[in-house]
Amino acid sequence: MTRARLARTFGLTGLWLALVLTVGAWLGLWLTLAPARAALNAADAQLLTLDTGLTEARRTLAPLDPLGRPETLEAVQALAGLARGAQASAVLGAVLPEQTLRDAVTLTRQWETALRMRPPLPALAEAQQTVEDWRGRVQFLRGRLMLTLVAFGSVFTLLGAWFAAGQWALYRLASEVGGGEEEGR
């Protein structure tokens, strides 16, 4: 095998090698960053679900918001006091069944607890804003991850193209020199 033919073979092999290495680099980057992309996608989906749930909770609680005012709580506390007083009263105990009075005390206590423990709409709005902020961060990170993938892939592509150009030049030069040697014989 002559030197020119060997150089052509190396040049052609180098071209294929440049192509395989460039595609391999892109595939390697894609596979390396796939777990991070999957985690960011899962986080975004969970945050979206939470955001939707908070929106639904706010929409459901909005008509009941007037019940959460301090005046309503004071009225319920007054009713609870009346129910406890009625339960302690011997006269009302004779007229109303004892179970009815106990139920009235229990109901007003539960109502008072529910009014004290319910999340106020501003707190839900604040929680929803926090979730939306985190969704923005996750989407920003997802964009940066894709930018990183494209940037590194582009660098590997340029290096592969540079290597392929050198191999193509070797192949062409060897073809020209090999062609001249064969004509000289």
Secondary structure, 3 states (H helix, E strand, C coil): CCHHHHHHHHHHHHHHHHHHHHHHHHHHHHHHHHHHHHHHHHHHHHHHHHHHHHHHHHHHHHHHHHHHCHHHHHHHHHHHHHHHHHHHCHHHHHHCCHHHHHHHHHHHHHHHHHHHHCCCHHHHHHHHHHHHHHHHHHHHHHHHHHHHHHHHHHHHHHHHHHHHHHHHHHHHHHHHHHHHHHHHC
